[in-house]
Amino acid sequence: MKKNARPVELAEFRCLFKAGPKRALIEALRPFQNPDGGFGHALEPDNWNPNSTPITTNDALIHLFETGALSEAGEMTQGMVRYLCSGEARHKETFRWFSSIESNRDYPHAVWWEKGAEDAPPNWNPTVSLAAFLVCMGAEGPWKELVQEAFAGLQEAGEPSGEGLKCFMLAWRLLRAYGKENLISMEAAQEAIRRSVYENICKETEKYGVEYVPTPSWFLQGESPFLPDGIQPLIQAERRGLEKLQQEDGGFDISWQWYTPYETEFQQARAWWRPRVTMEKLRFYG
């Protein structure tokens, strides 16, 4: 981590594992925040768009919340609220934020960050966690209704994609942390997340670390309230395999490609991702 991590990931590592200062994490995030309050500049290493995007702003939210720094980042979070409430990168009818924006194409990026159909309603990645954040910050707007709609859909249909499910998990934890449990049935939502975690996790353990598949460590880091029944064998299988996957320098590698013609930039992004994946595995193993 000391040799390879960017300042932002190194500050996060120190917060999570060394009781490091939260202010250092906030300061390390500052260069990624734009004047409009949103985040860009490759904070999400697979998207080098310097402009603010909802998904990169959600990434900043994850950094702040996971380290316990969200409550100390007053000016930074005010900027995030301003950006999210501005109407930028939102679907006009549903109020949901797009996970990808058109200008992503102008900068090095992974293929999944290319904008899709303009009129297609976005899914809940990252809307549910961003809406929950705005509820917790007391922002005016239809954010409570968005959160309620999202969790009602999860309880009815379940099984959002892996990254979308992480947004539901973050939203649930935000509501609990900020005393907003009366907004939804927290118990029913928790159970719906557990069911979806079970459905999302790849059961073919030989693919762990080799192919880009959802593994237990994607969802279960630290003291997780979302541990479903029946996956202990999968958890044990992934933990047994971590030693084989660990690189000589002590870190872990990614298991995906960009599928765009930016090979040099992809290798740089890979180097930025490795500390993140390493922290994920450490929290899972611990």
N, C-alpha and C positions, 0 to 999 in steps of 0.2 A: 504493500500500500504506500509506504513512504517513497518508494522509488518510482512508482508508475501512476499513482492517482493524480487527477487534477485537484486543485485546491478545494473545490466544492465537495468532491467525494472523500478527500482526506479529512476535511472538517466533519463530514458526516460520520466517517469511521471513528474519529476521536470522540464524537458525541455518543455514539452507540456502544463503543467498547472500552473507552478510556475515561468516561465522564468528562469529556472535553467541553469547552465553553460553547454555548449555543450562539453567542454573538458572533463567533468566528464563522459558523455556518451561514448566518444571515449575511455577513459581509462577503463571503465567498459567492453567494447567490446574486449579489447586487449587480455585477457586470452583465448578467444575463437579462436583467429587467429593462424594458424600454420605457421611454417617457409616458407612453399611454398606460403604463401599469402592468401590461402583459409581459410574458417571457418569450425569448427566442434565443438566437445565437448558439444553437447546438447544445443547449442544456440537455435536451433529449438527443443523444449522440447520433441517432440515425436520421436526424432532420436538421440540416445546417441552415435553414431559413433564419435570417436575423430578425425578421419581423415577428411580432407577437402572434402566437397561435394558442388556441384553447388547450391543445394537448400538452404543449410545453409549459403553459401556466399550471396545468394540473400536475405536471412533473415537479414544478417548484413547490406546489402544495404538499406533495408527497414528502419531499425533502424536509420541509418545515415541520410537518405533523409527526413524522416518524422520529425525529430527533427531539421533539418537545419544544421546538423553537417557535411554533406558530403564535403562541400567546405573547412572545417578546418582539415580534416583527411588525409592530404597529404601522409604521409608514409603508413598509413593503406590502402588507396585507391590504391596506387602504388602496394602494395602487392596483392590486389585483382585483379588488371589488370594483373599482372604477372601470377597468378594462372589461370585466365580465358583464357589467351592467350597461355598457356602451352600445350594445347591439351588434358589435363587430363579430363576424364569423358565426352568426346564429341563423337558424332556419326561421323564416319570418312567421310561419304558421304555428309551429310546435314550440318555439323558443329554445329548442335544443341547439347546443353548439356543435359545429362540424369538427370531426376529428382531424380532417385535413383541409387545407386551404389552397387556393389556386397558385399562389406565389411559391409554394413548396417546390414546384417544378423548376424554378429558376436557380435553385441551389442544390448542391449535392444532397442526396436523400436516398432512402430505401424505397423500393417500389410501392410499399403499402402506404406511404405518405403522399401519394399522388391523388389529387382531388378526383372524386367520382362524379356521379350525376348531380347537377346543381340543385334540382328540385326534389331529390330523394330525401325523405326525412331521415336525419341522423339517428344512429342507435344511441344507447345510453353511455357509451364511452366517448368523452369523459363527462357527459352532462350530469349524471347522477351525483358524482362526487363534487363537481363544481357548484351545483345547485345546493347541495347540503352545506358546503362551505359558506355560501351566501346566506343561507338560513342562520348558520351559527354566528355570522358577522352582523346579523340584524339588518341586512340590505333589503330595500323595498323592491318588490317585483313578484312574479308568479313562482317563486322558487320553492315554497312549501308544496304547492300543487304539483310541481315537477317531481319532487322527491316522492310524494305519495303515489303519483302515477307510475313512476319507475318501479317502486317496490311492489305495487299491486300487480304489475306485469310480471315481475320476477316470481312472485308467489303463485301466479296462475300458470305461467309457461316455463319458468326456470331456464337453466342452461344457457346463459349468455356466453359469448366467447371468453377465453381466458383473461384477456386484458380488460374486457368489459366487466367481468366478475370482480376483478380487483377494484374497480371503481365502486361497485356496490359495497364491497368490504370496507373501503375507505369511508364511504358515506355513512355507513352504520356506525363505525368507530367515531367519526366526527360528531354525530348526533348524541352518542353516549357521552363523549368527553365534554360537550358543551351543554349538557342538560336539556336536550331537545327530544327526549325519549317519547314524549306524548304525541309527537308528530305522526308516527306510524306504530304499528304493533311490533316492538323490537323483538319479542320472542318469536313471532311468526316469520319476521324478516331473517332473523338469525338462522332459523331452521331451513328457510328457503335457500339461503347462502350455503349452508352445509350440504344440502342435496345437490346444489349446482357444483360445489367443489368436488364432490364425489363423481359426478357425471363428467366433469371436465378433465380430471386427472387421467393421464394415459395409463392404462393397465399393463401395457407391454414394457416391462421394466428394462428389457435389453436395449430400448431406444433412449434411455435416460442419458443425457450428456452427449449423445451421438446425433440425434435428430432434434429438430425444433418441435418438441412436444411438451405439453403442460405436465410438470412433475410436482410432487408434493411441496417442494421448496418454493415453487411459484406462489403458493397460497398460505403456507403455514410456516411463519417465521416468528421466533420468540414465543410469547404466551398468546397463542391464537385462540379466539373464542369460536372459531369456525371449524374445529376438528370433527369431521364426520365419522360415523361408525364404519368399520370395515376396511380402513386404509392403513392400519398399522403395518401389515406386510409390505405395502408399497413404500411407506416411510423408511422402514428398515432396509429395504432393497436399495433405495437411493442413498441412504447413509453409508451402506457398505461399499457402494460404488464411488463415493467421493474421493477416497484415497487414490484410486486409479485415475481419476479425472484431474487431480491437482497437478499443476505444472511444476517444473523444477524451481521456478522462482517463488513458489508458494501460492500463486493465484490460480484462478479458474478462467476458462475460455468461454466464448459464446458458441452457439450452435446454429447460427443462421448466416445468410448472405443477403446482399442488398438487391441483386438482380437488376441493377442499373449500371451504366458505364462509368462508374466512379470508383475504380479499384483502389487508387491511391488514398482517396478520402475514406473509403470503407476500412482500409487497414488502420487509419488513424482513429476512426470511430470504434473499431474493434479494441484498440488500446484503451480508449476511454471507457468502454463497456466493461472490460475485465475487472476493474476494481468494484464495480457495482455487482457483478455476478459473484465476486468473491465475498462481498458482504452478505449477499443473499444466502450463500451456502454456509457461511459462518453462523448466521442467525438461526438457520435451519438445524445445523449440526449441534448447536449449543442447547 
